[in-house]
């Protein structure tokens, strides 16, 4: 059996009224941080169309957070070598 350790990020984009527009999930393999799995899903197509700029802004912020963590993990692995 092989056990893998992953770091998972989850978030969602919402309207100012709190209605969920999109959700985001990313997993980084902590043994090999170059391995990243990323999912996004539109929860409400009509709200997404009305709030596309907000959803895209939130998506970029989520990606920035995930990639920053991935970069830290990659650097840490390089230092271990």
Secondary structure, 3 states (H helix, E strand, C coil): CCCCCEEEEEEEEECCCCCEEEEEEEEEECCCCCCEEEEEEECCHHHHHHCHHHHHHHHHHHHHHHHHHHHHHHHHHHHHC
